[in-house]
């Protein structure tokens, strides 16, 4: 069974930084893609950033140049470094993993990020 546990959310002032972590149960080599999504109140869940096994990354236009996704295979953990945070980044952030082979999606429980102006 796959479990994804996020941590690192919190309250930060505009312009500040946070680093989110997503720890997976077992090897993350099982997943061809891991990523971060976010959902703000009244809005749809949206992709923030993703990283594939080979290390290629993809970012939403709204976070390019400010957020960095990375993975530590030895720790089975994916990170999202968020810099220059803006109030519009306020949302619940979810870790996502896509299992190689069958393409099943797994989700973490979410972590709240609040950016004050």
Contact map, one row per residue, 1 for C-alpha under 8 A:
111000000000000000000000000000000000000000000000000000000000000000000000000000000000000000000000000000000000000000000
111100000000000000000001110000000000000000000000000000000000000000000000000000000000000000000000000000000100000000000
111110000000000000000001100000000000000000000000000000000000000000000000000000000000000000000000000000000111000000000
011111000000000000000111100000000000000000000000000000000000000000000000000000000000000000000011000000000111100000000
001111100000000000001111000000000000000000000000000000000000000000000000000000000000000000000010000000000001100000000
000111110000000000011110000000000000000000000000000000000000000000000000000000000000000000000110000000000001111000000
000011111000000000011100000000000000000000000000000000000000000000000000000000000000000000000000000000000000001000000
000001111100000001111000000000000000000000000000000000000000000000000000000000000000000000000000000000000000001000000
000000111110000001110000000000000000000000000000000000000000000000000000000000000000000000000000000000000000001111000
000000011111000001000000000000000000000000000000000000000000000000000000000000000000000000000000000000000000001111000
000000001111100000000000000000000000000000000000000000000000000000000000000000000000000000000000000000000000000011110
000000000111110111000000000000000000000000000000000000000000000000000000000000000000000000000000000000000000000011110
000000000011111100000000000000000000000000000000000000000000000000000000000000000000100000000000000000000000000000111
000000000001111100000000000000000000000000000000000000000000000000000000000000000001111000000000000000000000000000111
000000000000111110000000000000000000000000000000000000000000000000000000000000000011110000000000000000000000000000000
000000000001111111000000000000000000000000000000000000000000000000000000000000000011100000000000000000000000000000000
000000000001001111100000000000000000000000000000000000000000000000000000000000001111100000000000000000000000000000000
000000011101000111110000000000000000000000000000000000000000000000000000000000001110000000000000000000000000000000000
000000011000000011111000000000000000000000000000000000000000000000000000000000111100000000000000000000000000000000000
000001111000000001111100000000000000000000000000000000000000000000000000000000111100000000000000000000000000000000000
000011110000000000111110000000000000000000000000000000000000000000000000000011110000000000000000000000000000000000000
000111100000000000011111000000000000000000000000000000000000000000000000000011100000000000000010000000000001000000000
000111000000000000001111100000000000000000000000000000000000000000000000001111000000000000000000000000000000000000000
011110000000000000000111111100000000000000000000000000000000000000000000000110000000000000000000000000000000000000000
011100000000000000000011111000000000000000000000000000000000000000000000000100000000000000000000000000000000000000000
010000000000000000000001111100000000000000000000000000000000000000000000000100000000000000000000000000000000000000000
000000000000000000000001111111000000000000000000000000000000000000000000100100000000000000000000000000000000000000000
000000000000000000000001011111100000000000000000000000000000000000000000100110000000000000000000000000000000000000000
000000000000000000000000001111110000000000000000000010000000000000000000100000000000000000000000000000000000000000000
000000000000000000000000001111110000000000000000000000000000000000000000000000000000000000000000001100000000000000000
000000000000000000000000000111111100000000000000000010000000000000000000000000000000000000000000111100000000000000000
000000000000000000000000000011111100000000000000000110000000000000000000000000000000000000000000111100000000000000000
000000000000000000000000000000111110000000000000011110000000000000000000000000000000000000000000111000000000000000000
000000000000000000000000000000111111000000000000011100000000000000000000000001000000000000000011110000000000000000000
000000000000000000000000000000001111100000000011111000000000000000001000000001000000000000000011100000000000000000000
000000000000000000000000000000000111110000000011110000000000000000000000000000010000000000001111000000000000000000000
000000000000000000000000000000000011111000001111100000000000000000000000000000000000000000001111000000000000000000000
000000000000000000000000000000000001111100001111000000000000000000000000000000000000000000111100000000000000000000000
000000000000000000000000000000000000111110111100000000000000000000000000000000000000000000111000000000000000000000000
000000000000000000000000000000000000011111111000000000000000000000000000000000000000000001110000000000000000000000000
000000000000000000000000000000000000001111100000000000000000000000000000000000000000000000100000000000000000000000000
000000000000000000000000000000000000000111110000000000000000000000000000000000000000000000000000000000000000000000000
000000000000000000000000000000000000001111111000000000000000000000000000000000000000000000000000000000000000000000000
000000000000000000000000000000000000001101111100000000000000000000000000000000000000000000000000000000000000000000000
000000000000000000000000000000000000111100111110000000000000000000000000000000000000000000000000000000000000000000000
000000000000000000000000000000000000111000011111000000000000000000000000000000000000000000000000000000000000000000000
000000000000000000000000000000000011110000001111110000000011000000000000000000000000000000000000000000000000000000000
000000000000000000000000000000000011110000000111110000000011001000000000000000000000000000000000000000000000000000000
000000000000000000000000000000000011100000000011111000001111000000011000000000000000000000000000000000000000000000000
000000000000000000000000000000001111000000000011111100001110000000001000000000000000000000000000000000000000000000000
000000000000000000000000000000001110000000000000111110111100000000001110000000000000000000000000000000000000000000000
000000000000000000000000000000011100000000000000011111111000000000000000000000000000000000000000000000000000000000000
000000000000000000000000000010111000000000000000001111110000000000000000000000000000000000000000000000000000000000000
000000000000000000000000000000000000000000000000000111110000000000000000000000000000000000000000000000000000000000000
000000000000000000000000000000000000000000000000001111111000000000000000000000000000000000000000000000000000000000000
000000000000000000000000000000000000000000000000001111111100000000000000000000000000000000000000000000000000000000000
000000000000000000000000000000000000000000000000111100111110000000001000000000000000000000000000000000000000000000000
000000000000000000000000000000000000000000000000111000011111000000000000000000000000000000000000000000000000000000000
000000000000000000000000000000000000000000000011110000001111101100000000000000000000000000000000000000000000000000000
000000000000000000000000000000000000000000000011100000000111111100000000000000000000000000000000000000000000000000000
000000000000000000000000000000000000000000000000000000000011111100000000000000000000000000000000000000000000000000000
000000000000000000000000000000000000000000000000000000000001111100000000000000000000000000000000000000000000000000000
000000000000000000000000000000000000000000000001000000000011111111100000000000000000000000000000000000000000000000000
000000000000000000000000000000000000000000000000000000000011111111100000000000000000000000000000000000000000000000000
000000000000000000000000000000000000000000000000000000000000001111110000000000000000000000000000000000000000000000000
000000000000000000000000000000000000000000000000000000000000001111110000000000000111100000000000000000000000000000000
000000000000000000000000000000000000000000000000000000000000001111111000000000011110000000000000000000000000000000000
000000000000000000000000000000000000000000000000100000000000000011111100000000111100000000000000000000000000000000000
000000000000000000000000000000000010000000000000111000001000000000111110000001111000000000000000000000000000000000000
000000000000000000000000000000000000000000000000001000000000000000011111000001110000000000000000000000000000000000000
000000000000000000000000000000000000000000000000001000000000000000001111100111100000000000000000000000000000000000000
000000000000000000000000000000000000000000000000000000000000000000000111111111000000000000000000000000000000000000000
000000000000000000000000001110000000000000000000000000000000000000000011111110000000000000000000000000000000000000000
000000000000000000000000000000000000000000000000000000000000000000000001111110000000000000000000000000000000000000000
000000000000000000000010000000000000000000000000000000000000000000000001111110000000000000000000000000000000000000000
000000000000000000000011111100000000000000000000000000000000000000000011111111000000000000000000000000000000000000000
000000000000000000001111000100000000000000000000000000000000000000000011111111100000000000000000000000000000000000000
000000000000000000001110000000000110000000000000000000000000000000001111000111110000000000000000000000000000000000000
000000000000000000111100000000000000000000000000000000000000000000011110000011111000000000000000000000000000000000000
000000000000000000111000000000000001000000000000000000000000000000111100000001111100000000000000000000000000000000000
000000000000000011110000000000000000000000000000000000000000000000111000000000111110000000000000000000000000000000000
000000000000000011110000000000000000000000000000000000000000000001110000000000011111100000000000000000000000000000000
000000000000001111000000000000000000000000000000000000000000000001100000000000001111100000000000000000000000000000000
000000000000011110000000000000000000000000000000000000000000000001000000000000000111110000000000000000000000000000000
000000000000111110000000000000000000000000000000000000000000000001000000000000000111111010000000000000000000000000100
000000000000011000000000000000000000000000000000000000000000000000000000000000000001111111000000000000000000000000111
000000000000010000000000000000000000000000000000000000000000000000000000000000000000111111000000000000000000000001111
000000000000000000000000000000000000000000000000000000000000000000000000000000000000011111000000000000000000000000100
000000000000000000000000000000000000000000000000000000000000000000000000000000000000111111100000000000000000000011100
000000000000000000000000000000000000000100000000000000000000000000000000000000000000011111110000000000000000000111100
000000000000000000000000000000000000011110000000000000000000000000000000000000000000000011111000000000000000000111000
000000000000000000000000000000000000011100000000000000000000000000000000000000000000000001111100000000000000011110000
000000000000000000000000000000000001111000000000000000000000000000000000000000000000000000111110000000000000011110000
000001000000000000000000000000000001110000000000000000000000000000000000000000000000000000011111000000000011111000000
000111000000000000000100000000000111100000000000000000000000000000000000000000000000000000001111100000000011110000000
000100000000000000000000000000000111100000000000000000000000000000000000000000000000000000000111110000001111000000000
000000000000000000000000000000111110000000000000000000000000000000000000000000000000000000000011111000001110000000000
000000000000000000000000000000111100000000000000000000000000000000000000000000000000000000000001111100111100000000000
000000000000000000000000000001111000000000000000000000000000000000000000000000000000000000000000111111111100000000000
000000000000000000000000000001110000000000000000000000000000000000000000000000000000000000000000011111110000000000000
000000000000000000000000000000000000000000000000000000000000000000000000000000000000000000000000001111100000000000000
000000000000000000000000000000000000000000000000000000000000000000000000000000000000000000000000001111110000000000000
000000000000000000000000000000000000000000000000000000000000000000000000000000000000000000000000011111111000000000000
000000000000000000000000000000000000000000000000000000000000000000000000000000000000000000000000011101111100000000000
000000000000000000000000000000000000000000000000000000000000000000000000000000000000000000000001111000111110000000000
011100000000000000000000000000000000000000000000000000000000000000000000000000000000000000000001111000011111000000000
001100000000000000000000000000000000000000000000000000000000000000000000000000000000000000000111100000001111100000000
001111000000000000000100000000000000000000000000000000000000000000000000000000000000000000000111000000000111110000000
000111000000000000000000000000000000000000000000000000000000000000000000000000000000000000000110000000000011111000000
000001000000000000000000000000000000000000000000000000000000000000000000000000000000000000011110000000000001111100000
000001111100000000000000000000000000000000000000000000000000000000000000000000000000000000011100000000000000111110000
000000001100000000000000000000000000000000000000000000000000000000000000000000000000000001111000000000000000011111000
000000001111000000000000000000000000000000000000000000000000000000000000000000000000000011111000000000000000001111100
000000001111000000000000000000000000000000000000000000000000000000000000000000000000001011100000000000000000000111110
000000000011110000000000000000000000000000000000000000000000000000000000000000000000111111000000000000000000000011111
000000000011110000000000000000000000000000000000000000000000000000000000000000000000011000000000000000000000000001111
000000000000110000000000000000000000000000000000000000000000000000000000000000000000011000000000000000000000000000111
